[in-house]
Amino acid sequence: MFLLLGIKLNTFDLKQLSAITPSKLSAEVRELTEAGAELTALEYVLGGSSFAQHLLPRSLIFLLHRMYGANIETLNGQLRRLTSMCAQFVKLYGDGPVSVLRAPARINILGEHVDYVSYLPTASLPFGSREHDMLMLYRGSAIDRVRGASALKEYPPFSFTLTEGPPLGTSGNAESDWLSYLYEHPAYAPDWSNYVKGAAFFARIKCGAQVRRGFDFVVDSGIPAGGGASSSSALVVLASAAVRDVNKLSYAPMGLARDAAKAEWYVGTRGGAMDHITICLAKRDHAILISYLDQQARHVALPGQQFRWITFFSQAADKGRDVMIEYNERAAVSRIVLPAVIEGWKTKKPELYTEWLSAIRSLEIGATGALDEIEILLQELPRTLTLAEIGRDYPEAFAACARSFPILVAERAEHQLQVRSRALHHIGEVRRVKTAAQVLENLSRPHNSRDVEQEVDAAMRLLGTLLDQSHASLRDLYEVSTPDVERLIEIIRTSPGVYGAHLMGGGFGGNVLALITHENVESLIERVQAEYYEPQNRQGISEGSVMISTPGDGLAPMNVEFVWREAIEDFNSSGQEATKYRAGVNALLDITSPDELREEVWPVIVAAGKGTRSLASGLAIPKPLAAVLGTPAILHILRNVRTAFGQTRRPIVIVSPETEA
């Protein structure tokens, strides 16, 4: 069956969610799971005689269950969340069609502060949280205006136009044009609107006149701001996806992640792409091994049943000017200064440079001992350098710093920049990520161990040790911890069932990530509340400072079309067993209306069966050629395609060798 539904949600549809009471929701979830295995989309959505009346609510329940799991309290919270967002959206922008996007919190197991390193092949091992995310409800505008609002009152509404940003790119190099614009327009005063402006303005530089329309939106975030779980990056990714969607621009997840990472530079930072790649590519029950050398990523299975990842929010990391300079000092050293010093060895210490190139090649091919060789060579780096010394000895590097980090250069010309310790942190994280990935990948391979549970426990204990080592490096070598974070770390590490913990994210506050056995989760939360939050007159759970996470999926639209499409696919693949759903499928197709086509249609019709069942039923010719009301079946299909979509490209019909003969 050739199908393009193009279904749009509507605010009227979302308002129906308010009628779903907790008891009704509980009954629906029981129905979804009562057989011991989850019902398919076809069985749940189109089951029963009154499906049409409950089609949309049941479709959304199915979607939310798929996204968040079967916990009734969680699902009820998500329903109320969508209802509240819809009410706010309608109040600000009016009723009508809308889209919903979800971006998960980024939880980084290992590989902190290495995504902006350019002199060394580095990697990170994060995952996307299934339980904690940011939602955006949006609608395209007829003009180039962007209007935004948050469900959180401390973030006031704003608006801007696309033409307030940079002119259309002219060089053909979007990153170069973007950096030129940012150099001429230094970071504005901190404001949450800047993350959306960065997304929209970078899209305009990259895609040019194709970005004509703005959008109206409301966001609701379950990711603490300034907590190191990438709330800011989630907003940039959502806005980047939305501006492309309303302008009918397609994108691949990795491409969007890279664009969003550059877009975030608008706020004044010059970070890497780890957060954005995680948000875009996350996968249920997996971590993502991100290689920054080639900007590639692959999924690594994570044991999930016996363990939980908990983040405890300490204090908000200050995103003001002073801390921004601290972030950028580390980025400048990692991205510009370290490569310049090592490249300088080529003329100043040629033997050392030759050894460096050999060690890097060895690391890239996975040779044993390469990490040890590199660590020894990094000990040859100067302990510190001032920007004045960099300007004298490495003028091109100084010019690059002045261009990308003008405030840092202006205010810290004589400040001693730590060089060697930053590099030792980088190589240590590379080593820890490599070890963790090997341990996890070994678990997922077939093995003959009699005690799989014991093997998994040993692997996770090793992972916890790596977390502890990472925190020591972040504290002592990268210097991004605080006394407050250290108090929290000590409470967590001395609690039963905790395998390890480290500071997560940019640092200077934010979240601490702990790996713990599932049976000790409640006792740990109670202890942290009593010994850390309560003395500050805080309630960790109620204020949203405690997040229990398992690995979930990445950026995705919350679209009932996926459910309906899945139901129809279930029907098409179920044979005679699906006959009882035929009336429901027909009714579903009758009530859908295609959205405007986004691009030229190219029909592909698959009729590649061998004809075994047809022959068994007595049909002597291939089914595509079987007459239906005097006309071959394949011609009926082609006429229906033409009727539905008008002019299309010439159809491709795929048949089996038996049919072709």
N, C-alpha and C positions, 0 to 999 in steps of 0.2 A: 504494500500500500504506500503510495506517495503522499506525504502529509506535511503541510506547513501551517501550523495553527496560528502563530503570531499573536498569542493572547496577552492582553494587558490587564493588570489588576486595576481596580477602581476604588476610590475612597468609599464608595457605597458598599463595595464588597467587604472591605476591612471593617466597616462599622458592624457587620454581622457578627464579628467575633465577640462583641460585648454580650451577646445572648448566650454564649457558652459558659455555663456555670461550672464550678469545680466538680460538682457531682456528675454533670453531663460529660465533662472532660475525662473523668475517671472511668466512666462507663465506656467511652470511645477507646481509651487506651487498653482497657481489658479486652475489648473486642479485637483490637489489633494484635494482641499477644496471647489470647486465651488458648490457642491451639498448641502452645509451647514454642511455636516458630512464628515470626511476624507474617501477617497476611501480605500478599502482594498488593500493588496499587490497584490492579483490576479487581481483586476480591474485596478490598475494603471500600474503595471509592464507588464502584459500580455495583456493589452487593446490595440486595434488598430492592423492594418495589418502589420506594419513595426516594430513590437516590437523587433525582433531579432537584428536589426541594433542599437537600442537604449537601449538594455537590461541592460548593465552594468551601463551606466550613470543614467538611471532612477532608477535602484536598489539602487545606492549610494545616489541619491537625496531622495528617500523614507527613507533610513536609517538615513540620516542627519536630515531630517524633523522630524522623530520620536525622535531623540536624542535631537535636539536643538529648535524645534518649527518652526513656520511659518514665522518668521521675515526674510525678504529677505536680509537685510544687514548682519544679523548674518550668514545665510546660505551661502551667497556669500563669506564671510570671511572664513568660514570653507572649502569651495571648494578651495579657493586660498591657504589656509594653507596646505591642503593635497598635492596640486600640488607642492608647494615650498618644502615641506618635501621630496617628491618623487624625485625632481630634485637634491636635496642635497644628498640623499641616492644613487642615480645612479652615481653621480660624485665620491662618496667615495668608493662604493662597487660594482657598476655595476648593470645591469638589471637582472630581474629574479623574482621568487615568493617572496612575502613579506606578513607579517601579520601586523595588526594595532590594538593596544590596547588603550583604553581610561580610564583615572582615573580622577574623579572629585575633585575639591577643597573641602576641609572639612570646613564647617561652623558650629561652635559650639555655640548653643544657650545658654546652661548652663552646668556646670560641668567641670570647668577648673582646671587643676592640681590635679585631683583625680584619674586618670587612673593608677598611679603607687603606690597608697596607698594600704597597705597590712593588716592594723590592724583594718579596718573599712569597712563595706559593702558600697561601693560608686557606683555612676552611673553618666552618662553624657547623654545629649540630643542634639546631632548634626544632621546635614543632609549633603548630597552631593549636590554641586551646579550643576544645569543643564546647566548654561551658561558658566561656567569657569572650565577648565580642563587641563590636560596634555595628549598629545598623544605620543605614541611610535610606530615608524615604524621599524620593525626588520625582520631579517632572520637568521636562524640557520647556524652555521659555521661547516665545516667538521672537525675542530680541536678544541682544548680547549681554543681558544683565544676569548676574548671579546673586541670588538671595539665599541666606543661610540662617538657620536657627538651631538651637540645641535644646534638648529636654532638660538640661541642667541650667538653672537660673543664673549661675555665676558667669555664663558665657552668653553675652547679649547678642541679639540678631545683628546682621550686617548685610550690606549689599555693595556690589561694585560692578563695573562693566569690563568686558574683555579689552576694550580699547584703552583702558587706564593702564594697562600693562605694556610690555615691550612691543615694538613694531614687528611686523612679520619678518621671519628670518630671511637673510639675503645671501649668506655665504654658502648655503648648502650643508653646513655643519651645525646642527642644532646645539650641540654642547658648547661649541665655541661662541655662538651667538648668545647663548644663555649666560655663559661666564662673563662675556663682555657687558651684557645688561646688568648683571649683579654687581660687577665692579663699579659701574657708573651709578648704580642705585643701591648703596649699602643697606643692610637690614634695617627695617623699620622697628618701631617700638613693639615689644612682644604683644601679640594678639592672636587669638585662635583663628581669625580670618586669614592670617598670612599663609597657613597651611593649604587652604583652599585656593587662595590667589596663586600660590606657587604651582599648584597642579594645573590650574586653568591657563596661566600665562605660559608655562612650559609647553603645554599642548599646542598653544597658538604659535609659539616659535617653531615647534617641530612640524606641525601639520598645516600651518599657514592659513589660507583663506577657507579651508575646509572647516575650521572651528569658527562658526558664525553664531551659534546659539548658546545662550547660557542656560541655567537651570535653577529651580527653586528646590530647597531641601530642608529636611529636619533630620538631625542625628540624635541617637541615643547611645551612650557609651557605657558598657559594663567593664571598661578597662580604666583603672585609676590613672588620671593625668599625672605626668611626672614620675611614674612608678617604675619605669624600666620595662614595661610590657608593650611598649610601642603604640600607645594611644595616638600620638601625633602622626606616626607613619600610617596607622590604619586610616586616619582621616585623609591623608594625602592620597593613599591608594584608592579609597572610595571616591574622592573627588576626581581623581584622574580617570577612573573607569566611567563615572557619570558623565563627564564632559565629552568623552568619546562616544558614549552610548547615545546621548541626545543629538550628537552631530553625525550619527550613523557611521562611525569609524570603528572598524574591527581592530582587535588587538589580541596578541598571544600573552599568556600569563607572565612569562619571563620578560618579554618586551615591556609590558606594563610596569613590572617591578623595577626594571632599570630606569624607565622614564620617571617613575614616582620618586625614586631615590635622588635623581638629579633635581626634580621639582622641589624637594624639601630643602635644598640649599637656599631657597628664597628666604627662609627664616634666619639665615646667618650661619648655620652649621655647614660643615662639609663632610658629612658622614658617608658611610658606604651603603650597600644595598641589602644587607642581611635581613633587616626587619621586613622590607618590602617583598623580597623573594619568599620569605616564610609565609607572609600573609597571602601571597598570590598562589603558592604552590603546595601548601600544607595538605596532608592526606591523613584520613582516619587511621589510627593505630600505628602511625609511623612518625619518625623524625625525618628531617631533611638534611642530608650531607651536602653542604654548599661549598663548592670549590671556587675561590675567587680568581684563580689564575686564568681559567677559561670560562668563568661565569656559567658553570654547569651545576646541576643539582640532581641528586638521586635519592630515592626514599629508602629508609632503613627501618625495619620493623622494630617496634618498642614493646616490651612486655608490659601489659596493662592491668591484668586482673589483680595481682597481689600488691601493686604499688600505686602511689599517688604522688603527683608533683604539686606542692603547695607554695604559693608566693605570699609573703607577709610584707605589707607595705609599711615602710618606716616613716619617713617624712618626704614630702614632695621635693624632687630635685629642682633646685632653683634654675629656671631657664632665663634668668636675667643676664645682664651684660658681663659680670665678672665670671660667672660659671661658664657662660658661652665662650669666653676667652680661654678658660681652662680646657674645655672640649676641643677648641680649635688649635690650641697649642699641641695637643697630642696628635691631632689629625695632621697638622703641618709637619711635625717631626716624622710621622709615619709615612706620609704620602710624598713629601718633598725632600726633607733634610736627610733622612737615612739613605734613600737612593742616591742622593748627590755625594754623600761621604763615601759610600761603597764604590760608586763610579769613579770617584777621585783616586781610589786605590790603583786604578789602571795606570796612572802616571807616577803617583807618589809611592805606591807599594805594589809594584807589578807582580811579584811572586804571590802576595796575599790575594790579589785580584784573580790570578789564575786558579788558585785554590778555591776561591769563592765560586767561580763559574763552574768548576768541576763538581763542587758539593751541591750546587743548585740543580745541575743536570742529574746527579745521583738521586736527589730528593724527588725530582719529577718522575723518575722511572721506578721509584719505590725501593731503592737500594738500601740494604741494611747498613746502619751506621751513619747515614747522611745527616740525620738530625744532630748527632753528636759532633760531626765535623763543623756544621754550621754554627752550633752554639759556641764552639771553641773560637771560631773566626770572629763572632760577634763580640767576644771579649776584647778584641783589638780596637773597637770603636771608642771614640772619646767619651768620657763620662758625661760631660756637658758641653754645650756651645751657646754662645750668645748670638743674637741676630746680627749684631755688628761683625762678629767673627765669620758668620755665614756670608755676609755681604762681601767681606774681604777675600775669603778663600773659595767661595762657591757663588759667584755673582748671579749666575742663571737661576740657581735655587732661591736666592734672595728675591729676585724679581718675581719668581713664581709665587713665593709667600706673600709678597706685597700685592700681587694681583688677586690671589684667592683669599687671603687673610689680612685685609688692610688694617683692621682694628688691632689685631695682634701685633703687627709690625709697628704701628704707631705708638702703642702703649708699652711694649715690652722689648725695646731695642737692646737694653743692657741686661735683661733678665736671663738667668742661666736656664737654658732649655735642657731638660734631661734627655739624653740620647741613648746611652748604652742600656739603661734599665728598661726603657720602652721596648727596645729590640729583644731583650731577654724575655720579656713578657710575651711578645709575639711568638717566638720560637717555642716557648713553653706551651702556649695554647695550641700550636700546630701539633706538638707531640701528644697532648692530651686528647685532642679531637681524633687523631689517627688511632690512638689506642682504643678509645670508646667505640669508634665505628667498627674496628676489627672485632671487638668483644660482642657487639650487638649482631653483627653479620654472622658470626660463628654460631650464635644462638638460633638463628633462623635456618641454618643448614640442617639437613637430616643427620641424626647422630644416633648412636646405640646406647646412650647413657640410660642406666636403669632409673636414675633419680633426676628427672628433668627439672623438678622444682628446686632441688638443691643446686643444680647447675645454674639455673636462672638467678637464684639468690646470690650465689657467689659472683656472678657477672654484675649484678646491680650493686653489690657492696664495692666492687672495684670502681664502678661508675661513681658511687658516692665519694670514694677517696679522691677521684679526679676532680670532683666538684670542690672539695676542700682545698686541694692544691691550687685550683684556679682562683679561689678567693684569696689565698695567701699572696698570689702573684698580683691580683688586682689591688690589694692593700699595700704591698711593699714595693712592687716594681712600677705599677701604673698609677698608684696613689690616687685612687678614686673612691676609697671608702671614707667613712666618717666615724667618730666615736659612737654616735647613735646607732649606726649600722652594726658596729662591732658588738655592742651590748645585745642587740637582737640576734646576731649570729651565735653568740655564746649560749643564749637561752635555748636556741633551736638545737644546736649540736649536742648539748648535754641531756637531751630528751630521749626517752626510749623509742626504738624503732627508726630513728633518723640515720640514714646512711651517709648523708653529706649535705652541704649547703654552700651557696656562694651568692655574692652580690650580682644582680642581673641588670643589664642595660648600661646606660651611660655612666651611672655612678653619682657620687655626691648626694646620696639619699636614694629613694626609690625602693624597689622590691628586693627581697632576699628569697631565693629559690631553694626549697628543701625537697629532697627525695626521701620518702618514708613508706613503710609498710602500711597497707590500708587499715589494719586493725588498730593502729596507733594514731590515726588522724585526729580523732576527737580529743584525746588526752594532750596532744601537742598544741592544738588550738586553745584548749583551756589554759594550758600553762603560759603560752605567749600572751593571752588576754590578761592573766593575773599578774604576770611579772613585767610585761612591757607596755601594753595598752592601758591597763587600769591606772597605773601611776600617772599617766598623762590625761586621765579623765576621758579616755576614748573607748569606744566599743568596736573592736576590730571587725566583727561579723556584720553588724548593722550598718557600719559606715562603708562597707565594701572593700576593706583593706586586706581581707583574707580571700584568696582565690584557690580553690581546689580544681586542678585541671587534669584532663586526659587528652591524648592527641586527637585532634579533629580535622575537619576539612578546611580548605582555604577559601579565598574570595569566591563568592557565588551569589547569583541573584536568587531571591526568595520568590520563586515563580511557579504558580500552579500548573503552568504549561508542562513543566518537567514531569509532574505527577500524571497529568492526563496523557501525555505522550507515552510514558512508561506503561500506563494501563492499556493503551491501544497496542503497544508492542507486546505486552503479555498476551493480549487477545490473539494477535496474529500468530504467535508462536505456540499457542495452546491446543490447536487442532479442534477435534470434536468436543473436547472437554469444556471449551469456552462457549459453546452454543448458547447456554443460558444467559450469557452476558451480551448477546448480539443486540438486543433492543436497547440496552444501556449505551453501548458503543455508538449505535446509530444516533441516539438522542444526543450524546455528547458532541458528535460531529455536527449535528444540526444547530446546536446553540453556540458554536464557535464561529467567529468571523475573522478572516485573515487580517492581520495588521498590514499596513502598507509594506510592499516588498522593499527590502533594503538593498537588493542587488539583483542582477540578472539571474533568472531561474534556469538551471540546467538539469532537466529531468534524467534520473538514472533509475531504470526499472530492472530489478533483479528477478529473473525467471530461470534460475540455474539449477533447479531440482533435477534429479535423474529420471523422474517419472515413475518410480517404483509403485507408489500408491495409486497413481492413475491407471497403470497397467493392471494392478490387482482389482481395481473397481470396474474393469472392462473397457476403459477408455483407450482406444487404439492409437491416438495421436498425442503429441505433447500438449499439455494444458494451455500454453499461450496461443496455440492454434485451434483449440476447441471452440466450436461455434456456440455463441450465446445469442439467442434470438436471431440466428442466421448470420452473425458477424463474429469473426475470430476474437477471442477474449483480449488479446493484446491490443487490438484496434479500439476496443471499448476503453481500455486504460489510457491510450494516447489521446482519445477524444476528451476524456474527463480531465486530463492534464491541461489540454488546450482550453477547455471551457473554464477551468478554475483560474488559470494564470495568463490566458491570452498568449501573446507572442513569447516564445521561449527559444532557447538554443535547441539545436537538433537533438532529440532524445537519444540516450545510450541505452540499449537493451542488452543485458547480460544473460546469456543462456549457457546451459551445460554442453559439453561435447556431444552427448547423446542427442540433444535437441538439435544442435547445429548439423549433425549428420543427417 
